[in-house]
Every structure is written in structure tokens, then in C-alpha cells.
Amino acid sequence: MKIWYENDDFWEIMAPKLFTEEHWKRAPEEVEKVIALLEIEPASHVLDLCCGPGRHSLELARRGFTVTAVDRTLNIYMKHKSKLSWIN
């Protein structure tokens, strides 16, 4: 039996439920706190490991950072993008 985070079926079912519109709306505030806490310089390169559907990665990119986002289940999130219609 696979560990839950290695189980693609888990992510297929849970992705739309775990990353709701409310989660996406909170991303700008969360990113602001991370930038301040880590004192990240403007236009820096940022590595977002285990990025999930990329809500923080997208916000960082909107702010001018160069972002490399990596998640083993990223293809699952992309498949569900239509269910996450508020992503732009």
C-alpha cells in the first residue's frame, strides 16, 4: 500500500477539495508574509518545492519573481484546472 502522499488516486479526489477558491484568495497575503519573513529581494529566483497547484508560485511570479515550481503531482492539478476556474 502506498503512503497517502504517493497515492495519485488521493490527489485526484482531494485536489479540488484541498485547494478551494478561499485558499487561492489567501495566497497573496501568505506570499507577502513569506517575502517579509525571509527578506527575499525583488526579482529573485525562487524554488517552490511541493508546490501543489502553484498558488504561491503564481503569486510570486505575478510579483516579478522568477519561480521554479516542482510537485510530483503537478500533472494531476493541471488536469483539474477546469474545476479550479478562479485560477488565472
N, CA, C and O atoms as CSV, one atom per row, in Angstrom:
chain,resi,resn,atom,element,x,y,z
A,1,MET,N,N,0.838,-1.185,0.000
A,1,MET,CA,C,0.000,0.000,0.000
A,1,MET,C,C,0.884,1.251,0.000
A,1,MET,O,O,1.849,1.339,0.759
A,2,LYS,N,N,0.547,2.205,-0.851
A,2,LYS,CA,C,1.320,3.436,-0.951
A,2,LYS,C,C,1.018,4.366,0.220
A,2,LYS,O,O,-0.080,4.364,0.777
A,3,ILE,N,N,2.023,5.154,0.573
A,3,ILE,CA,C,1.828,6.220,1.540
A,3,ILE,C,C,0.885,7.230,0.893
A,3,ILE,O,O,0.941,7.434,-0.319
A,4,TRP,N,N,0.017,7.866,1.687
A,4,TRP,CA,C,-1.030,8.740,1.131
A,4,TRP,C,C,-0.499,9.766,0.146
A,4,TRP,O,O,-1.124,9.996,-0.889
A,5,TYR,N,N,0.623,10.384,0.436
A,5,TYR,CA,C,1.108,11.444,-0.450
A,5,TYR,C,C,1.731,10.904,-1.731
A,5,TYR,O,O,2.010,11.673,-2.652
A,6,GLU,N,N,1.952,9.598,-1.803
A,6,GLU,CA,C,2.444,8.971,-3.027
A,6,GLU,C,C,1.311,8.359,-3.849
A,6,GLU,O,O,1.540,7.817,-4.930
A,7,ASN,N,N,0.105,8.451,-3.335
A,7,ASN,CA,C,-1.053,7.830,-3.960
A,7,ASN,C,C,-1.751,8.832,-4.887
A,7,ASN,O,O,-2.414,9.758,-4.419
A,8,ASP,N,N,-1.602,8.645,-6.180
A,8,ASP,CA,C,-2.203,9.565,-7.145
A,8,ASP,C,C,-3.725,9.605,-7.037
A,8,ASP,O,O,-4.334,10.645,-7.288
A,9,ASP,N,N,-4.340,8.494,-6.669
A,9,ASP,CA,C,-5.796,8.481,-6.507
A,9,ASP,C,C,-6.237,9.460,-5.420
A,9,ASP,O,O,-7.265,10.123,-5.559
A,10,PHE,N,N,-5.465,9.550,-4.345
A,10,PHE,CA,C,-5.761,10.503,-3.270
A,10,PHE,C,C,-5.803,11.920,-3.828
A,10,PHE,O,O,-6.746,12.671,-3.574
A,11,TRP,N,N,-4.772,12.278,-4.592
A,11,TRP,CA,C,-4.691,13.634,-5.132
A,11,TRP,C,C,-5.763,13.894,-6.179
A,11,TRP,O,O,-6.265,15.013,-6.286
A,12,GLU,N,N,-6.119,12.878,-6.950
A,12,GLU,CA,C,-7.195,13.017,-7.939
A,12,GLU,C,C,-8.497,13.435,-7.253
A,12,GLU,O,O,-9.221,14.304,-7.739
A,13,ILE,N,N,-8.772,12.808,-6.133
A,13,ILE,CA,C,-10.012,13.076,-5.404
A,13,ILE,C,C,-9.921,14.370,-4.597
A,13,ILE,O,O,-10.859,15.168,-4.579
A,14,MET,N,N,-8.797,14.567,-3.939
A,14,MET,CA,C,-8.691,15.651,-2.966
A,14,MET,C,C,-8.257,17.002,-3.525
A,14,MET,O,O,-8.527,18.030,-2.905
A,15,ALA,N,N,-7.601,17.028,-4.662
A,15,ALA,CA,C,-7.080,18.303,-5.185
A,15,ALA,C,C,-8.143,19.396,-5.249
A,15,ALA,O,O,-7.905,20.498,-4.754
A,16,PRO,N,N,-9.301,19.130,-5.838
A,16,PRO,CA,C,-10.309,20.198,-5.910
A,16,PRO,C,C,-10.863,20.596,-4.540
A,16,PRO,O,O,-11.349,21.714,-4.368
A,17,LYS,N,N,-10.790,19.692,-3.575
A,17,LYS,CA,C,-11.315,19.977,-2.239
A,17,LYS,C,C,-10.288,20.670,-1.346
A,17,LYS,O,O,-10.641,21.487,-0.496
A,18,LEU,N,N,-9.028,20.339,-1.547
A,18,LEU,CA,C,-7.967,20.919,-0.719
A,18,LEU,C,C,-7.603,22.333,-1.136
A,18,LEU,O,O,-7.180,23.135,-0.303
A,19,PHE,N,N,-7.759,22.644,-2.394
A,19,PHE,CA,C,-7.340,23.945,-2.903
A,19,PHE,C,C,-8.556,24.694,-3.432
A,19,PHE,O,O,-8.754,24.838,-4.639
A,20,THR,N,N,-9.350,25.159,-2.498
A,20,THR,CA,C,-10.588,25.860,-2.818
A,20,THR,C,C,-10.295,27.302,-3.227
A,20,THR,O,O,-9.161,27.770,-3.125
A,21,GLU,N,N,-11.314,27.984,-3.681
A,21,GLU,CA,C,-11.164,29.388,-4.048
A,21,GLU,C,C,-10.648,30.198,-2.863
A,21,GLU,O,O,-9.843,31.113,-3.040
A,22,GLU,N,N,-11.101,29.871,-1.669
A,22,GLU,CA,C,-10.650,30.588,-0.468
A,22,GLU,C,C,-9.138,30.425,-0.264
A,22,GLU,O,O,-8.458,31.378,0.116
A,23,HIS,N,N,-8.617,29.232,-0.513
A,23,HIS,CA,C,-7.166,29.019,-0.416
A,23,HIS,C,C,-6.424,29.926,-1.388
A,23,HIS,O,O,-5.400,30.516,-1.042
A,24,TRP,N,N,-6.944,30.034,-2.602
A,24,TRP,CA,C,-6.305,30.876,-3.616
A,24,TRP,C,C,-6.375,32.346,-3.238
A,24,TRP,O,O,-5.433,33.097,-3.489
A,25,LYS,N,N,-7.476,32.759,-2.639
A,25,LYS,CA,C,-7.619,34.164,-2.234
A,25,LYS,C,C,-6.627,34.545,-1.135
A,25,LYS,O,O,-6.222,35.704,-1.038
A,26,ARG,N,N,-6.238,33.579,-0.311
A,26,ARG,CA,C,-5.290,33.852,0.777
A,26,ARG,C,C,-3.838,33.888,0.311
A,26,ARG,O,O,-2.971,34.368,1.042
A,27,ALA,N,N,-3.563,33.398,-0.871
A,27,ALA,CA,C,-2.175,33.296,-1.348
A,27,ALA,C,C,-1.430,34.628,-1.343
A,27,ALA,O,O,-0.284,34.653,-0.896
A,28,PRO,N,N,-2.007,35.741,-1.813
A,28,PRO,CA,C,-1.245,36.999,-1.804
A,28,PRO,C,C,-0.777,37.411,-0.405
A,28,PRO,O,O,0.362,37.841,-0.230
A,29,GLU,N,N,-1.650,37.279,0.574
A,29,GLU,CA,C,-1.279,37.623,1.951
A,29,GLU,C,C,-0.197,36.678,2.478
A,29,GLU,O,O,0.746,37.115,3.138
A,30,GLU,N,N,-0.335,35.393,2.187
A,30,GLU,CA,C,0.663,34.421,2.639
A,30,GLU,C,C,2.016,34.692,1.991
A,30,GLU,O,O,3.052,34.619,2.654
A,31,VAL,N,N,2.008,35.004,0.707
A,31,VAL,CA,C,3.252,35.301,-0.007
A,31,VAL,C,C,3.902,36.557,0.564
A,31,VAL,O,O,5.120,36.609,0.732
A,32,GLU,N,N,3.101,37.551,0.856
A,32,GLU,CA,C,3.631,38.783,1.450
A,32,GLU,C,C,4.367,38.480,2.757
A,32,GLU,O,O,5.444,39.020,3.009
A,33,LYS,N,N,3.785,37.625,3.573
A,33,LYS,CA,C,4.409,37.254,4.852
A,33,LYS,C,C,5.712,36.487,4.635
A,33,LYS,O,O,6.690,36.715,5.346
A,34,VAL,N,N,5.731,35.587,3.664
A,34,VAL,CA,C,6.945,34.812,3.371
A,34,VAL,C,C,8.058,35.732,2.873
A,34,VAL,O,O,9.207,35.605,3.295
A,35,ILE,N,N,7.721,36.643,1.987
A,35,ILE,CA,C,8.718,37.587,1.463
A,35,ILE,C,C,9.325,38.399,2.603
A,35,ILE,O,O,10.541,38.579,2.667
A,36,ALA,N,N,8.473,38.886,3.497
A,36,ALA,CA,C,8.958,39.686,4.625
A,36,ALA,C,C,9.790,38.843,5.590
A,36,ALA,O,O,10.860,39.267,6.028
A,37,LEU,N,N,9.303,37.666,5.913
A,37,LEU,CA,C,9.995,36.799,6.867
A,37,LEU,C,C,11.377,36.394,6.369
A,37,LEU,O,O,12.347,36.404,7.128
A,38,LEU,N,N,11.460,36.038,5.096
A,38,LEU,CA,C,12.724,35.560,4.529
A,38,LEU,C,C,13.559,36.674,3.900
A,38,LEU,O,O,14.671,36.443,3.426
A,39,GLU,N,N,13.003,37.880,3.904
A,39,GLU,CA,C,13.693,39.041,3.331
A,39,GLU,C,C,14.157,38.761,1.897
A,39,GLU,O,O,15.316,38.980,1.543
A,40,ILE,N,N,13.227,38.276,1.095
A,40,ILE,CA,C,13.528,37.939,-0.294
A,40,ILE,C,C,13.634,39.226,-1.109
A,40,ILE,O,O,12.728,40.060,-1.094
A,41,GLU,N,N,14.727,39.371,-1.805
A,41,GLU,CA,C,14.963,40.561,-2.632
A,41,GLU,C,C,14.051,40.538,-3.865
A,41,GLU,O,O,13.780,39.469,-4.412
A,42,PRO,N,N,13.578,41.710,-4.302
A,42,PRO,CA,C,12.747,41.770,-5.513
A,42,PRO,C,C,13.454,41.126,-6.708
A,42,PRO,O,O,14.675,41.206,-6.839
A,43,ALA,N,N,12.677,40.499,-7.561
A,43,ALA,CA,C,13.151,39.861,-8.796
A,43,ALA,C,C,14.098,38.690,-8.554
A,43,ALA,O,O,14.842,38.297,-9.453
A,44,SER,N,N,14.075,38.134,-7.352
A,44,SER,CA,C,14.912,36.969,-7.042
A,44,SER,C,C,14.378,35.719,-7.740
A,44,SER,O,O,13.246,35.686,-8.221
A,45,HIS,N,N,15.219,34.710,-7.778
A,45,HIS,CA,C,14.808,33.383,-8.234
A,45,HIS,C,C,14.314,32.625,-7.005
A,45,HIS,O,O,14.963,32.633,-5.958
A,46,VAL,N,N,13.166,31.975,-7.139
A,46,VAL,CA,C,12.560,31.260,-6.023
A,46,VAL,C,C,12.276,29.826,-6.458
A,46,VAL,O,O,11.760,29.591,-7.551
A,47,LEU,N,N,12.614,28.878,-5.600
A,47,LEU,CA,C,12.314,27.466,-5.828
A,47,LEU,C,C,11.169,27.077,-4.904
A,47,LEU,O,O,11.297,27.166,-3.683
A,48,ASP,N,N,10.065,26.651,-5.471
A,48,ASP,CA,C,8.895,26.228,-4.702
A,48,ASP,C,C,8.753,24.719,-4.852
A,48,ASP,O,O,8.199,24.227,-5.835
A,49,LEU,N,N,9.259,23.999,-3.867
A,49,LEU,CA,C,9.160,22.537,-3.865
A,49,LEU,C,C,7.840,22.117,-3.239
A,49,LEU,O,O,7.338,22.781,-2.332
A,50,CYS,N,N,7.283,21.025,-3.719
A,50,CYS,CA,C,5.969,20.552,-3.252
A,50,CYS,C,C,4.947,21.670,-3.419
A,50,CYS,O,O,4.193,21.980,-2.497
A,51,CYS,N,N,4.932,22.263,-4.593
A,51,CYS,CA,C,4.145,23.471,-4.855
A,51,CYS,C,C,2.651,23.224,-4.969
A,51,CYS,O,O,1.870,24.174,-5.010
A,52,GLY,N,N,2.238,21.953,-5.020
A,52,GLY,CA,C,0.817,21.701,-5.212
A,52,GLY,C,C,0.364,22.315,-6.522
A,52,GLY,O,O,1.072,22.211,-7.524
A,53,PRO,N,N,-0.797,22.951,-6.541
A,53,PRO,CA,C,-1.272,23.548,-7.785
A,53,PRO,C,C,-0.603,24.878,-8.111
A,53,PRO,O,O,-0.899,25.481,-9.143
A,54,GLY,N,N,0.283,25.334,-7.255
A,54,GLY,CA,C,1.092,26.507,-7.568
A,54,GLY,C,C,0.523,27.843,-7.135
A,54,GLY,O,O,0.865,28.874,-7.714
A,55,ARG,N,N,-0.341,27.848,-6.124
A,55,ARG,CA,C,-0.958,29.123,-5.746
A,55,ARG,C,C,0.065,30.137,-5.264
A,55,ARG,O,O,-0.063,31.326,-5.556
A,56,HIS,N,N,1.078,29.690,-4.531
A,56,HIS,CA,C,2.129,30.620,-4.100
A,56,HIS,C,C,3.083,30.932,-5.252
A,56,HIS,O,O,3.543,32.066,-5.389
A,57,SER,N,N,3.376,29.944,-6.066
A,57,SER,CA,C,4.262,30.150,-7.218
A,57,SER,C,C,3.691,31.193,-8.170
A,57,SER,O,O,4.406,32.082,-8.633
A,58,LEU,N,N,2.410,31.080,-8.453
A,58,LEU,CA,C,1.769,32.035,-9.358
A,58,LEU,C,C,1.787,33.444,-8.780
A,58,LEU,O,O,2.020,34.412,-9.504
A,59,GLU,N,N,1.545,33.559,-7.488
A,59,GLU,CA,C,1.561,34.882,-6.856
A,59,GLU,C,C,2.967,35.474,-6.869
A,59,GLU,O,O,3.135,36.669,-7.113
A,60,LEU,N,N,3.966,34.653,-6.611
A,60,LEU,CA,C,5.352,35.137,-6.677
A,60,LEU,C,C,5.689,35.604,-8.090
A,60,LEU,O,O,6.329,36.640,-8.270
A,61,ALA,N,N,5.259,34.842,-9.085
A,61,ALA,CA,C,5.520,35.224,-10.479
A,61,ALA,C,C,4.818,36.538,-10.823
A,61,ALA,O,O,5.380,37.379,-11.525
A,62,ARG,N,N,3.600,36.713,-10.333
A,62,ARG,CA,C,2.874,37.971,-10.570
A,62,ARG,C,C,3.639,39.167,-10.008
A,62,ARG,O,O,3.532,40.284,-10.513
A,63,ARG,N,N,4.408,38.913,-8.959
A,63,ARG,CA,C,5.172,39.980,-8.297
A,63,ARG,C,C,6.561,40.163,-8.904
A,63,ARG,O,O,7.359,40.954,-8.402
A,64,GLY,N,N,6.846,39.444,-9.969
A,64,GLY,CA,C,8.103,39.655,-10.670
A,64,GLY,C,C,9.236,38.717,-10.309
A,64,GLY,O,O,10.362,38.897,-10.773
A,65,PHE,N,N,8.956,37.721,-9.489
A,65,PHE,CA,C,9.981,36.735,-9.157
A,65,PHE,C,C,10.064,35.704,-10.275
A,65,PHE,O,O,9.079,35.445,-10.966
A,66,THR,N,N,11.233,35.127,-10.447
A,66,THR,CA,C,11.402,34.003,-11.362
A,66,THR,C,C,11.213,32.754,-10.524
A,66,THR,O,O,11.978,32.513,-9.591
A,67,VAL,N,N,10.208,31.960,-10.842
A,67,VAL,CA,C,9.822,30.842,-9.985
A,67,VAL,C,C,10.010,29.516,-10.710
A,67,VAL,O,O,9.593,29.355,-11.856
A,68,THR,N,N,10.640,28.576,-10.027
A,68,THR,CA,C,10.683,27.190,-10.468
A,68,THR,C,C,9.795,26.419,-9.504
A,68,THR,O,O,10.094,26.330,-8.313
A,69,ALA,N,N,8.708,25.866,-10.015
A,69,ALA,CA,C,7.735,25.157,-9.185
A,69,ALA,C,C,7.800,23.668,-9.505
A,69,ALA,O,O,7.732,23.267,-10.667
A,70,VAL,N,N,7.932,22.855,-8.462
A,70,VAL,CA,C,8.079,21.413,-8.643
A,70,VAL,C,C,7.111,20.683,-7.715
A,70,VAL,O,O,7.049,20.959,-6.517
A,71,ASP,N,N,6.362,19.753,-8.288
A,71,ASP,CA,C,5.496,18.889,-7.487
A,71,ASP,C,C,5.295,17.608,-8.273
A,71,ASP,O,O,5.025,17.654,-9.473
A,72,ARG,N,N,5.420,16.480,-7.622
A,72,ARG,CA,C,5.283,15.216,-8.341
A,72,ARG,C,C,3.866,14.998,-8.862
A,72,ARG,O,O,3.651,14.165,-9.743
A,73,THR,N,N,2.907,15.733,-8.330
A,73,THR,CA,C,1.521,15.572,-8.769
A,73,THR,C,C,1.028,16.748,-9.608
A,73,THR,O,O,-0.178,16.902,-9.798
A,74,LEU,N,N,1.926,17.566,-10.104
A,74,LEU,CA,C,1.523,18.751,-10.858
A,74,LEU,C,C,0.624,18.400,-12.042
A,74,LEU,O,O,-0.297,19.153,-12.361
A,75,ASN,N,N,0.879,17.273,-12.692
A,75,ASN,CA,C,0.029,16.866,-13.821
A,75,ASN,C,C,-1.414,16.636,-13.375
A,75,ASN,O,O,-2.342,16.886,-14.144
A,76,ILE,N,N,-1.614,16.171,-12.161
A,76,ILE,CA,C,-2.973,15.964,-11.648
A,76,ILE,C,C,-3.664,17.307,-11.473
A,76,ILE,O,O,-4.832,17.458,-11.832
A,77,TYR,N,N,-2.954,18.277,-10.925
A,77,TYR,CA,C,-3.552,19.602,-10.742
A,77,TYR,C,C,-3.914,20.228,-12.080
A,77,TYR,O,O,-4.964,20.856,-12.212
A,78,MET,N,N,-3.055,20.059,-13.061
A,78,MET,CA,C,-3.330,20.644,-14.373
A,78,MET,C,C,-4.579,20.014,-14.987
A,78,MET,O,O,-5.340,20.684,-15.685
A,79,LYS,N,N,-4.783,18.733,-14.727
A,79,LYS,CA,C,-5.956,18.047,-15.241
A,79,LYS,C,C,-7.237,18.607,-14.612
A,79,LYS,O,O,-8.293,18.620,-15.244
A,80,HIS,N,N,-7.132,19.065,-13.369
A,80,HIS,CA,C,-8.292,19.581,-12.647
A,80,HIS,C,C,-8.428,21.096,-12.754
A,80,HIS,O,O,-9.275,21.693,-12.089
A,81,LYS,N,N,-7.612,21.709,-13.575
A,81,LYS,CA,C,-7.626,23.169,-13.666
A,81,LYS,C,C,-9.018,23.712,-13.989
A,81,LYS,O,O,-9.386,24.789,-13.519
A,82,SER,N,N,-9.787,22.983,-14.781
A,82,SER,CA,C,-11.135,23.454,-15.121
A,82,SER,C,C,-12.029,23.532,-13.887
A,82,SER,O,O,-12.946,24.351,-13.839
A,83,LYS,N,N,-11.770,22.692,-12.896
A,83,LYS,CA,C,-12.541,22.740,-11.655
A,83,LYS,C,C,-12.072,23.884,-10.765
A,83,LYS,O,O,-12.781,24.299,-9.848
A,84,LEU,N,N,-10.884,24.384,-11.038
A,84,LEU,CA,C,-10.321,25.491,-10.275
A,84,LEU,C,C,-10.402,26.741,-11.145
A,84,LEU,O,O,-9.388,27.373,-11.443
A,85,SER,N,N,-11.613,27.083,-11.543
A,85,SER,CA,C,-11.831,28.112,-12.557
A,85,SER,C,C,-11.368,29.504,-12.152
A,85,SER,O,O,-11.200,30.365,-13.015
A,86,TRP,N,N,-11.159,29.744,-10.878
A,86,TRP,CA,C,-10.724,31.068,-10.422
A,86,TRP,C,C,-9.235,31.284,-10.614
A,86,TRP,O,O,-8.743,32.388,-10.380
A,87,ILE,N,N,-8.500,30.258,-11.035
A,87,ILE,CA,C,-7.077,30.419,-11.320
A,87,ILE,C,C,-6.950,31.182,-12.633
A,87,ILE,O,O,-7.581,30.829,-13.629
A,88,ASN,N,N,-6.140,32.217,-12.628
A,88,ASN,CA,C,-5.911,32.932,-13.888
A,88,ASN,C,C,-4.445,33.202,-14.079
A,88,ASN,O,O,-4.053,33.795,-15.084
